[in-house]
Amino acid sequence: MASDAYAALRIPDYRRFLSMRLLMTLSIQIMSVSVGYFIFELTNDPLAIGMIGLSEAIPAIVVSLWAGHLADKYNRRNLLLFCIGLFVFCAFALFGLILSRDFLEKNLLIAGIYGVIFITGIARGFFSPTNFALLPQLVPPQVLPNALTWNSSTWEAASITGLGIGGLLYGFLGVSTAFGVMSALCLAAFLVAMRIKPRPVPAFDRQESALQRIAEGLSFVFRNKLILSAIALDLFAVLFGGAVAMLPVYAKDILKVGPQGMGVLRAAMSIGAISMAFFIAHRPLGKGSGKIMLACVAGFGLCIIGFGLSRSFWLSFFLLLLAGMFDEVSVYIRGSIIQLLTPERMKGRVSSVNSIFITSSNELGSFESGVAARAFGNVYSVVFGGCMTLLITGLAWWLSPPLRKLDVSTLKEAEQA
């Protein structure tokens, strides 16, 4: 009997959860591209773009482990509302700064933007583990694999699409419109999340201290070689493959297509990710998943190298489209590994470790790209990142036989059993 590709989507609270995730991801990514291009216009300094990532990564890393502990101890839906509420505050604060830009001294405006981004880092540190831990409470165990497929596909598609929409809004309608849309999407996500029914808190040992519970989560990740390998692979691939952070520089100074062209380039990865997301939803990956994941990370690295060297707008577009397809496969497999191998009572804590390695690696990758571009040039920083991604993939193939031999379908069977 064929599996139901839309089983999870038939559950009302899961649809609300997925809608919230879609709206939040779009808002966050519009914020990312708009802030990046606006700061570059103000400073004309690629390092200033990298500092945005660092401003967000530091608080996210600091609070993530504590956030994971809270997600396993308190009502996850209510904690999620707190996270999104903090995002709403930050979104409207940025919108207010942009509307007041003509009345603020430039350095004060830049400092205000970095300050708000720092607060969004705190919100993201809480959002990722809470979001991860709530998902399996919304669907029956037998539907969880399908829910994971739609969740990872929606995140990847919205993540890349948000970048494209942000670039198009910024380029064609202006910075104020981009930030206004971002704020509206964030508020809509909060209203949708309010409609999700609260779930009971998973059972836990109330005698354990917070430090003991955090240590238990860390120990679980570092003892599980498959989870650790998947997290480490994506950590370094994203850290060094952050060509997207340099798109404002490429659009303005190298390809010379302006913010409009940047929006189209952002949309290229959207098209690739969405195409692959729907393919995976209807043809879930199973046997040979580990080899497929490693091949796709290597393919992502090759696309980044090609993009760095390209001087043709349409060749750059095609390479980013392929990069989006490869990245979606990697995100799906890594998410399945972590969700299916983690006990219910530890999902918040394990996700917080994943968040430190992966979510923050995007921001640290932006910082790395900015530093390399400042020191050695924009093209060198992107090509170097792609080469490092290939090197890391080779090391993962050699050092992690469990990842190389992974079959996601066996993890799904174990979870359902």
C-alpha positions, 0 to 999 in steps of 0.5 A: 500500500502506497504511503500517504504523502499528505498524512501530516497535513490532514492534522489541523494543529500540524497545519497551524504549526507548519503555517507558523513555521512558514511565516516565521522563516519568511520573516527571518530571511527577509530580515536577513537579506534586507539588513545585510544589503542596507548595512552594506549600502551604509558602510560599503564594507563586507566585514560589516555584513559579517558582523551582523551574523556575529551579533546574532550568533553570540546570544543564540549560542549563549542561551541555546542550552538553557532554552533546550532545558526549558523546552523539556521542562515547560509547556512547549507551545507557550514557550514558542509564543514567547519566542515569536513575541520577542521576534515581533518586538524586534521586527517592529523595532527594525521597521521603526529604525528604518522609517526614522533613518533620515532623522538618525545619525548614521553611526547611531542607526547602525548601532541600533540595528546591531542591537536589535539583531542581538536580541533576535539572536536570543529569540532564535536561541529559544525558538529552534529547540522549542520548535523542534520539541513541539513538532512530535507532540502534534502528530501520531508516531506513525505520521511523524516521518511524513511530518518531518518531511514536510517540516524540513521541506517547508523550512528549506523552501521558506528559508531560501524563498524568504531570501528571494522575496526579501531581495525582490522587495528591497530591490523593487519596492524599497527598504521600508516595504521590505521591513514592513512586510517582514513585520507583518509576517512575524505578527501573522505567525504569532496569531497562527501559533496562538491557535495551536492547542497546548500539549502536556509537558513530557515526564521528567525527573524533577530531582535533576538540576538544570545543569544535570539535564543540560549535561545529559543532552550534551552527553547524548549527542556526543555519544551518538556517532550518527547524530554527531557526524551529521551535525558536524558535517553541516556545521563546517559545510555551512560555516565555510560555504556561506556564499549567500552572505556575500550576495550583496557584494556580488550583486552590487560590485561584481555582477553589477545587477543591483538589488533587483538582480540580488533578489533574482539570485536569491530566488534561484535557490528558492526554486531549487529548494522547493523543487527538491522539497516536493520531490522528497515529499512524494519520493522519501529517501531511504536506502543509501541516504548517507551516500546521497547526503555526502554527495549533495554536500559535495555538490553544494561545495562545487556550486559555491566554487562555480558561483564564486568564479562566475561573471555571468548572471545566468550562470550564477543563477543556475549554480545557485538553483542547483545549490538550493536542491543539494542543500534541501536534501542535506537538511532533510536527512540531518533533520530526520536523523536527529528527530528519529533518534532522539527520545521524546523527553530529550528533544529540546536539549538535543535540538539546542545542541544542534541549534548551536552547531547548525543555526548559529553556523549560518551567522558565523559563516557570514562572519567568516565570509566577511572577514575573508572578503575583507582580508583577501577579496570577495571572490577568494572568500567564496571559492575558498569556502567551497573548497573547504566544503569539499574537503570536509565532505571527504573527511566525513566520508572517511571518518564516519562509516555510520553516516556513509552507510545510513539508511533513513528508512530503518530509522523510520521503522525503529521510531514507529516500532 
